[in-house]
């Protein structure tokens, strides 16, 4: 959990783009639309998912955990923690 919190606080462009790429990849692998993911991890509006995937916004720890659960991946992997398994 501490690694996740540290990763969530990183604000560099590489971390945001890594999170965005992983979120989009995990959503595609799950066969979900942005709207479906928003409902599963919600309540989140689908445009918020779009902002996450485009790197315009970054979720906090709680929302990262909800997204990861909905996508069946670990929050650490989604956040870009080194050595974390999917």
C-alpha positions as CSV (number, residue, x, y, z in Angstrom):
1,X,0.0,0.0,0.0
2,X,2.9,2.4,0.7
3,X,4.3,1.8,-2.7
4,X,1.0,2.6,-4.3
5,X,0.7,5.8,-2.3
6,X,4.2,6.9,-3.3
7,X,3.5,6.1,-7.0
8,X,0.2,8.0,-6.8
9,X,2.0,11.1,-5.6
10,X,4.5,11.2,-8.5
11,X,3.5,13.9,-10.8
12,X,6.1,13.6,-13.5
13,X,5.0,13.2,-17.1
14,X,6.5,9.7,-17.4
15,X,4.4,8.5,-14.5
16,X,1.2,10.0,-15.8
17,X,1.7,8.6,-19.3
18,X,2.6,5.2,-17.9
19,X,-0.6,5.2,-15.8
20,X,-2.6,6.4,-18.8
21,X,-1.1,3.7,-21.1
22,X,-1.7,0.9,-18.6
23,X,-5.3,2.0,-17.9
24,X,-6.1,2.1,-21.6
25,X,-4.4,-1.3,-22.1
26,X,-6.2,-3.0,-19.2
27,X,-9.5,-1.6,-20.2
28,X,-9.1,-2.9,-23.8
29,X,-7.9,-6.3,-22.5
30,X,-11.1,-6.4,-20.3
31,X,-13.2,-5.6,-23.4
32,X,-14.8,-2.6,-21.7
33,X,-15.8,0.8,-22.9
34,X,-15.0,3.9,-20.9
35,X,-18.7,4.1,-19.9
36,X,-18.6,0.5,-18.7
37,X,-15.5,1.0,-16.7
38,X,-16.9,4.2,-15.2
39,X,-20.0,2.2,-14.0
40,X,-17.9,-0.7,-12.6
41,X,-15.4,1.6,-10.7
42,X,-17.9,4.4,-10.1
43,X,-19.6,6.5,-9.6
44,X,-17.3,8.1,-12.1
45,X,-18.3,9.9,-15.3
46,X,-17.0,8.4,-18.5
47,X,-15.2,11.7,-19.3
48,X,-13.1,11.2,-16.2
49,X,-11.9,7.9,-17.5
50,X,-11.1,9.7,-20.8
51,X,-9.1,12.3,-18.9
52,X,-7.2,9.6,-17.1
53,X,-6.4,7.8,-20.3
54,X,-5.3,11.0,-22.0
55,X,-3.0,11.9,-19.1
56,X,-5.0,15.1,-18.3
57,X,-5.9,13.9,-14.8
58,X,-4.6,11.4,-12.3
59,X,-6.8,9.5,-9.8
60,X,-6.1,9.3,-6.1
61,X,-5.3,6.1,-4.3
62,X,-8.9,5.1,-3.6
63,X,-10.0,5.6,-7.2
64,X,-6.9,3.8,-8.5
65,X,-7.9,0.8,-6.3
66,X,-11.5,0.9,-7.6
67,X,-10.3,1.0,-11.2
68,X,-7.8,-1.8,-10.7
69,X,-10.5,-4.0,-9.1
70,X,-12.9,-3.3,-12.0
71,X,-10.1,-4.2,-14.5
72,X,-8.8,-7.2,-12.5
73,X,-5.3,-5.9,-12.2
74,X,-3.3,-4.8,-9.2
75,X,-3.3,-1.2,-8.2
76,X,0.5,-1.3,-8.0
77,X,0.8,-2.4,-11.6
78,X,-1.8,0.2,-12.8
79,X,0.2,2.9,-10.9
80,X,3.5,1.9,-12.4
81,X,5.2,0.6,-9.3
82,X,8.4,-1.1,-10.4
83,X,8.4,-4.8,-10.1
84,X,4.6,-5.0,-9.6
85,X,2.9,-7.8,-11.4
86,X,-0.3,-7.4,-13.4
